[in-house]
Amino acid sequence: MNLQRLRKDIIRWESIRYEKYICGADKPSIRFDGQPRYTIGVGHLIQPHETHLLNRERPLTNAEVMGIFEKDLKVAIKEAEKIIDPETIEGEAFEIFCHLSFWLGSPTLRKFVKTIQYLKDQDYVNAGSELLDSKLGRSEYRGVVNRITELSARMTDV
């Protein structure tokens, strides 16, 4: 896995935001308690207990953004490793899987049962096809479709 490429790829898709914003593109923008859900940094969904991020009066610094991003990326990689042993598949395939883990989160990623099985079987062509043939591939949001299409094509080419 090329960790530097993974970082750059996620930042390219998520972008960097130094102030909180409501993001409703691929997640509900309202929490169960009726409060808006905010995102900050590199796609970091602010949790209710993170009041230090929710109630900031000034933008995050680049160092703060990157610190949050590195923690989130480590979590995404660990969650991906719980689903697929990185030693059993090609490095780039695992890198793409980690990208998906960061973007979607482990609970959603685990629903890609056929994709996961194809990866375990080292069938990257069908794994890529399954990514494209998902709700993400049929999303009404152009950015979501573009992102899953790119990841699917990369997986197919592994």
Secondary structure by P-SEA (a helix, b strand, c coil): ccaaaaaaaaaaaaccccbbbbbcccccccccccbbbbbccccccccccccccccccccccaaaaaaaaaaaaaaaaaaaaaccccccccaaaaaaaaaaaaaccaaaaaaaaaaaaaaaacaaaaaaaaaaaccccccccaaaaaaaaaaaaaaaac
